[in-house]
Amino acid sequence: MPSTSLTDPKKSYGIHVWGEGNYIVEDGVVKVNYGSKPSLIELTKTMREQGYKGPLLFRFPHLAAQNVRTLFNHFERAKKEFNYQGKFKAVFPLKVNQFPGFVIPLVEATKDLEYGLEAGSKAELILAMSYTNLGKPITVNGFKDQELISMGFLAAKMGHNITLTIEGINELEVIIKEAKRLGSPTPKIGLRIRLHTGGIGIWAKSGGYSSKFGLTSTELLEAMDLLKKHNLTDRLSMIHFHIGSQMNHISPLKKAIREAGNIYAELRKMGANNLRAINIGGGLAVEYSQQEGQSSRNYTIEEFTNDVVFLLKEIANAKGVQEPTIFTESGRYVAANHAVLVAPVLELFSQEYSEEILRLKEENPPLVQELYDLYCSISTKNAREYLHDALDHMESLLTLFDLGYIDLTDRANTETLVHLIIKKALELLRNKPSKEIKAILDRVQERYLVNFSLFQSLPDYWGLAQNFPVMPLDRLDQAPTRSASLWDITCDSDGEIAFNIESPLYLHDVDVEKEEYFLGFFKVGAYQEILGMRHNLFTHPTEAIVRFDENGDYFIEEIIEAQNILDVLDDIDYDTKEIERRIRQLLEESEIIQEDERKEILGELYLYLSENGYLRTINFSEGG
């Protein structure tokens, strides 16, 4: 069992592994390591005092901007170290997070850099055209029709520095037609190349010959012929590849860069004189692990940037061509850690077992009486032995119940006494961890009911088994004693983050009827929001942006409350006026409800409809 929260707060819940210095533990609470260092529990209580219940999503724009600058700084460092003559630019891929609370602050905070947006659909291109600072790069990836390509021409006419990346020869043919129809300026053209190099991990299929996107070598030659034929060779400015998100190993990227670098050089020699950029796509991994020795990547950002710069310089020099401008996306790296989901624990299921609910008889079955004696006399000296005895007795008593030798009261007493003994034993043994105790913890884990939807807020956990750092917001000066599995409030059995003995989560034994207990889910800012499902019609949590002024003081602004029930129903195309009409009609037709009750019931229903669908919990700070 972990005790690092008592001995070394810096390592509490692996925060030294995944926190990157952005979050720290001080005085028993998690703090944002910036400005006045507000604690997350402080931010949470401030929101709840304003009446916002259920889960909360906090955004920290300074973290996303900081990540972009870190990326630029490392590439500039590597360029200087290797005397690299090409430039570095980047775009944020909107598919990672399109929410305005993230995109708008990011664009504003990075306007001094060569940083823009990447779009993969018409709606995303509208966002890119609206919010990208003029002169900064816009790239358009993904399959395109005539309308999307025409929108690219309009963006160019607006003065945007836009590149349309071609996924197939047919798209290039449409660009040629639109160039004749619309005239100058023609957007820059990029070619997505289908590499032989494959990716790695969950997203490995993004690379290799069987990948979804990209031109083969034959198609690249055909594209060059078309560009030359229609005098558009000067618009070819970029080649692009992507070998997968969250690359946990660096070697596939190095192979891909060698391959792409040689293709770049060959195209330059074929007359693509304005081809000056290689877009290496995304893939820079984020550290999600909370455990020593279980890293999500085998490289640092220093190694990542050094390898990219060194390899491209080496190839360009060997081939006698200009060192290319390096483009990257790295959307997960930029966005993941800017957002934290905070959710309250509603219930610990074993807490229904207490001495008060025992129904001991004047004369109990021998094994039940022995369990009671074990409970009364357990101590540090005999805790391990008594724990073994209790578990053995439970198996025997449950068998006796199945055979009809003990009754339901005896079974209830058995379950209660065993849980009480386990709880007491683990408390006594908490400073004496062993493989055996960990195995017992795995067997008797506590179920924490948490007020959130896993499908809405952590879809990658459900769909891809992607782990996210999770920890309580306070009590970090106390050793956690319960092996925890987390249950969300959906009616789906998949809505669970199960206890994993290889990556165990231990939480505190709290009485949630008397005090609040909040969990923080970290690094949820990439993909989770936009992929979130409305399973059971749970919607996006209430969100808030936390900013810091020049003195380091924080303020909470731009609060967007979770949708109420009527808005959710409207979004999935129900006629909410019809719903209200039907409710009123059913109330009027009811033979049970009295006339004077109808107005009161209708008012109460309207109150529920105006609230979000998450469960309401008591605010203990208000005492009600």
N, C-alpha and C positions, 0 to 999 in steps of 0.2 A: 504494500500500500504506500502511496506517495506521502512523504512528509516534508517535501521541499518547501511548502508554503510556510512551515515553521522555521526551517533552517536557512533557507535562501530564497527570499521573495523574488529575486531576479529570475529564478527558474520555475516559479509557480505556473503550473499547467503548461510547461514548455514555452513560456512566453519569450525566452531567450532564443528559442529555435525559430519561431515563426514571426515574432513581433517586430523584428528589424529596428528596434529602438523606438517604434512609433507608439507603443503601448507599454506601460511599466506598472509594476505593483509597488505601492507605497502605503504604509499605514493600514494594510489589510484590504485595500481596494484597488481596482484597475483604474489607471489614469491615462489620459491622453498626454503623451510626452511632448507637449508643445505649449508655448505661452504660459498661462497661469496653471497649467496642468490640471484641468478639471477632471474629476472622477466620473466614470460612466454612471455610477449609481446616483451621483448628484444630478447629472443631466436627466436621468430617468425620472427621478423624484420631481424635478422641476416640471417635466411634461405631465406627469400624473396629477400634480397639484392644479394644473390647468384643465384637468378633466379628460385627458387623453388616456384611454384604457387599452387593454390588449397589447399586442406586440408593437414595438417601435423600431423604425429604421433611422439610424443617425448617419448623416453624410458629413464627411470632413474634407471639404474641397482642397485644403492645403496639402493633404496627403497625395491626391492625384497629381496636382501640380508639381509637388516635390518629386514624384516618381518620374515625370516627364523630364525634369531638369537633371535628375540623376542619370537618366538614359543619355541625354545630350552631353552631359559633362564627361561621362565615361567614353563616349565615342570621340569627343574632342581630345581627351587625354590620349586615347589610343592612336588617333591621327597624328598627334604631335610626336608620340613615342616612335612611330614607324615612318615619320615624314610622309604621311599620306596626303596627296594633293587633291583628292576628291572631296566633295562636300558631304555633310550629313543632314538629312531631313527625315521627318516622320509624320505619320497620319494616325489618328485614332479611329479604329474600325467601329462604326456606330452599332454594328450588330452586337457588340459586347455590352453596351448600355446606352440606350437612346433617351433615357429620362432627362428632362430639362434640368432637374436639380443636380445632375452630374455634368451634362454637356456644356451648358451655358457658363458655369463658373470655370470649367476647364479651358474653354476657348479664350475667355477673358484673361485668365492667369498666365497664358502661354503666348500671348500675342506678340511678344518680342522675339520669339523663336520661329524657326522655319517648321512650324507645326500646324497641321490642318486636319481634315476629316476624310475618312474613307466611307463610301456608300456602296450598298449592295442591292438597292431597290429604289423605285421611284420616290417613295416617301422619304427614305434616308437621303436621297440626293436633294430633295427640297430642303431638308434640315441643313445639309452641308452648304447649299447655296445661300441659305439664310444666315448662317452663323459663322462660317469660315471667314476670317479676315482676308480682304482682298490681297492678292499676291501670294498668300500661303497656299500650300498644295491641297488639291482635292483629287482623290483617285476614286474610280468607279470600277468595282469588281463584280463578278457574277454574271449570269446570263442576262442579255439585254434584247429588248425589242426596238422597233423603230421609234416609239415614243420616248423611251429612256435615252436612246442615243440623241434624239432631237433635243431633249432637255439638256444634254451635255453641251450641245452647240449653243443653247441659250445661256448656259452658265459662262461659256467662253465670251459671249457677247457682253455679259455683265462685267467682264474684266477678271473673272476667276482663272486661276492657274490650274486648269483641270486636265486630267489624263484619263481617257477611257481605255481600260485594259481589256483587250480582246480575248474572249474565251473560245472562239471558233471562227473559221473563215467567213461564215455567213454574216457575222457581226461586222467584220471588216468591210464586206461588200455593202452593208447598209450605211456605214460611215462614208464610203465613197459616194454613194447616191446622195446622202444628206449634204455632203460637201459641195456637190454640184448644185443642189437645190437652194441651200442656205448661204453658200459662199463663206468668205472669211468673217471672223476668225474661226479656223477649224481647231477643235480641241486637240491637245497632244494625244498621241496614240501609244498605248503600251501593249505588249504581247505577253500573255501568261504562258509560260513554258511548262511542258509536261516532262518532268525529270525522270530519269531512270532511278534516282535515289528515292528510297521509300522513307516514310516517317517512322515514328516509334510511339508505343503506348496506345492509349485509347483512340487517339486521332491519327493513327499511322496511315490510314487509307487516304489522307489528304495528299500524300506524295506517292511517287511510283507510276509506272505505266498504266496501272488500272485506276488511277485517281479520277475524280469526277471532272476536274477542270484542266485546261491547258492544251497547247498545241504540240503535236509531235514534231520531230525534226523535219519530216516531209512537209507538214503544214506550215512550218516556219519559212521554208524555202518558197512555198506558194504565196505566203503573205508578203514576203519581200518582192516577189514578182509583181503582185498586185499593186503594192505601194509605188514601185518604180513606174509601172505602166500608167498610173493615174497621177504621177507627180506629187505624191504625198510622202515620199521617203523622209523629207525633212521634218515631218510631224512625228515620226517614230522616235520617242524619247526615253522609253523605259522597257525593261523586261522584268517580269514578276514571277516569283514562285512562292509556294507555301507548303511546308511539309508537315504541318500539324500543330495544334495547340498544346500548350503545357509539355514542351519537350523535356523529358527528365534526363536525357543524355545529350551531350554536345556532338558526339561523333556523326550522327546523320546530317546535322546542319553543316559540318565541315565538308562532308562529301558533296552535299547539295551546292555549296558555294563554289567548290572546284568545278562542278559540272556547269553551273550557271555562268561562272566567270569565263569559261571557255566559249560558251554559246555567245555571250556578250562580245567577246573579242572577234569571233567569226562573223557576226552580223556587222560589226564595225568595218571589217575588211571587205564586206560585200557592198559597202556604200552607205550604210546607215550612219552618216557623219554626225547627226544630231542625237544619236543614241548615247546618252550620258549617264543613265541611272540604272541601278539594279535594286529592285524592291525585294527584300528577303522575307517579306510577309511577317507573320507573328510567330509565336511559339516560345518566347522567353518565359520560362516557368516561374511559378509562384510557389513559395514554401508554405504548404498547408499542414505539414506534420507537426505534432505536438510531442513527439518522442525522439530522444537521442538515437542517432543511428538509423533513422527512418526517413531520410531526406527525400523531398519531392524532386530534387534535381542534383546532378553530380558535378555541377559547375557553378561558378560565381558570375556576377555580371561583368567583372573584370575580364575573366576568361572569355566570356561570350563576345564582348566588344573587341578584345585583342584578336581573337581568331578570325572574326569577320574582316577586320581591317587588314591584318597581315596577309590572309589568303588572297583577298582581292588585289592587294598591291603586288603580291608575288606573281599572280596570273597576268595582270596587266603589263607588268614589266617584262615578263617572259614572252608575251605575245606582241609587245611593242605598241600597245594601245593606251589611250588616256585612262587614268584611274577613274572609275565611275563614282558618281554621287551615290551614296548609300541611303536607301529608304528602308524604314522598318515600320511595323504597326505595333506589335507588342501590347495589344489592348488589355489582355488579362493582367499583365504586369502593371499597367497604368491604373486600372480601375479596381482591382480586387480589394485592396486593403482600405479603400476610402469609405467603405460602408460597414456598419456593425448592426446586426439585428439583436434587439433586446426583447426577451420574452419572459413573463412571470411564470413561476411554477404554481400550479393550482392545487396539486395533491401529491402526497407520497402514499402509495397504495398500502404499504405495510403498516402505516400508522393507524389503520383501523384495528390493529392488534394491540391491545393494552390490558393491563390487569383488570381494569374496570369491566371489561366485557367477558371475563371468565365466568363460566357457569358451573363451577365445581360442585359436585354432589357430596353428600355426607359420606358416601362410600363410592370411590372411583375405581375403574379398572386399574390393576396394578401398574401397568406401563404409564397410564396417565398420571397416577400418583407419583411415580418415579420422575416423570418430567417436571412435575411441580417441585419436587424436592431438589432436583438439579437447578432449577431456576432460583430457588431460595438460597442455595449454598454455593453458587458459582463464584469463583475468585480468580485472580491472576494466575495463581499456582495451578489450578485445575481446569482453566478455561478451555484449553485445547481438548482435553479428555472429555469434558462434559459436552462440548460441542459435537464431538463424534458420537457420543451416546445419544444425544438428542436426535440427531439425524437418523440413527439406526432405529430408535424407538418410533419415529414418525413413519418410517416405511412399514414397520410391523403393525402399527395401529391402523394405518390406511388399509392394509391387507385384511385385518380383522373386521373393519367396517364393510369391506366388499363382501366378506363371508357372512355378514350379519351378526357378528358377535359383540359389536359395540354399536351404540346409537349415534344419532346426529349430534347430540350435545357433546358426547365424548370426542367425536371427530373435531368439532369446533374448538373444544378445549385443547386438543392436540395441536391444531394449526396455530392457535394463539400462543401456547407455551413454547413451541419450537421457535416461532418468530421472536419472541421475547428473549429466549436463550441465545439465539444467533446474534441479535442486536447487542446484548450484554457482552457476549464473548468477543465480538469484533471490537467493541470499545476497549475491552481489557487488553486485547492483543494488538492494538493499533501500532504500537512501537516495536512489535516483533514480527515484521513481515516475513513470509516464507512462500515457497511455491504452493504449499498445501493450502495456506490461508487464501492465496489468490485464486486457487481452484474453487474453494468454498464460496468466495465472493462471486465468482462467475456463476455458481449454482444458485445463489440466493440473492441475486442482484435486486436492487430497489427500482421500482418503476416510478419515474417522475412524470407526471402529467403536465405538459407545458402548453401555454396558451398561444399556439401558433399552428400554422399548417405547413408541414414539411413540403408538400407538393407545391405550395405557393411560394415559399421563401427559400427552400433548398432543393430545387428540382434535380440538380445534378447528383445529390446524394441518392435520391430514389432511382434515377435513371442510369447513373454511371458509377455508383458507389464512390463518388468523390467526397472525401472527408473535409471538414472545415473545423478550424480550431474553435473549441467551445470551453467556457469556464464561467464560474459564478462571478458576479461583479463585486462582491464583498465577502467578508469572513475569511479572507485569504491569510490571516494570521492564525487561523485555526485549521487543524488537520482534518481533511475530509475523511469520513468513515464508511460511506456507503458506495458500493459498486453500482453504477447508474446506467440504466437504459432510459431513453427519453421517448415518451409517447406524445404525439401531437393530438389535437382535438378533432381530427377528422374521424369518420367512421370506417376507415380503411386500415386493415391490419398491416399494410406496408408503411403506414405513417409512424415509423419507429426508427430511432437510431439505437441499435442494439448494443449491449455491452460487448466489448471485444477484448479478450484477455491479452492480445498482442498489442493493442493500443487502448489500454483501459482508461475509462473516465470515472473518477471518484468524486462524489459530491457530499455536501453536508447533510446531517440529519436534523432538519428544521421542522418546526411545527408551523405549517403555513396558515393555520387558523389564528395564529397569534402574531406572526411576523411575515413580511414579504421576502421572497427569495427570487432573484432575477438571474437568468443565464444570458451571457453574451455569445453570439455566433459571429465569428470574425471572418474577414476576407470574402464577404458575400456580394461585393460590388461588381463582379464580372459575370455576366450571363444570367444570374439567378433571377433578377427582377423581370426581365423580359421573357424568360422561359417559364416563369411561374404559372401554374395552372389553377383554375378556379374550382378545384375539386371541392365538393360540398358547398360551392359558391362562397368560399372564403376569398377575400380580395387582398390587394396590396396593403401592407400595414401602413399606419400613420407614419409619415416621414418628416424629418426636420433637418435643416442644414445648420451645422455648428461652425461659426466663423470666429476669427480672432482679430482684434484691433491692433494698432501699432504698439500698444502697451502690453499686449499679450492677454488682455481680458477677453473672455469668450462671450458670445451672445448667440441665442437660438433664433432662427428666422425661417421664413418661407415654409411654415408648417402646412403640410397637405394631409388632411385627415383621411383615414380609410373610408372608402365609399360606404354609404349606408345601404341597407338591404334593397330599398326601392331602386337605387341607382344600379346596383348589380343586376337586378332582374331586368331593368330597362336595357342594359348593355347586351344581354343575351336575347333581346328581341321580344320580351314579354311586354304586353300593353299594360303598364302599371295602373292606368286609369280603370281598365277593365278589371284588374285584380281588386282594386278598391271597391268598385261597384259590386262585384260578386261577394266580397266580404260583407258589405252592408246588407245586401239582399239576404244572405244566409242568416245574418243576425236577426233580420226582421221576420224571417220564416221560422226561426227556432221556437219550439214550443216550451223549451226549458227556461229560456232567458226571459225575465220579466221586462216590461216596458221601460221602467226606470233604470234598469241595468244596462240596456243596449248602448246608450250614449257613453257610459263609463267604460264599457268593454271596448267600444270602438276607439275611444281616446287612448286607451292603453295599447291597443294594437298599432295605432298610428305612431305612438312613442317608440315601440319596438322597430317598426319599419324605418324610422328615421335614424336608427343607430346602426353601427357596423355589426357584422355577424360574429365577431370574436366574443369570447365569454367575458362577462363582467366580473371583476374581482374587487375585493375590499381594499380601499386605501387606508392602511393602518395608521399612516401619519395623521389622518383626519379622524381616526377613531371610529369610523363608521363603515 
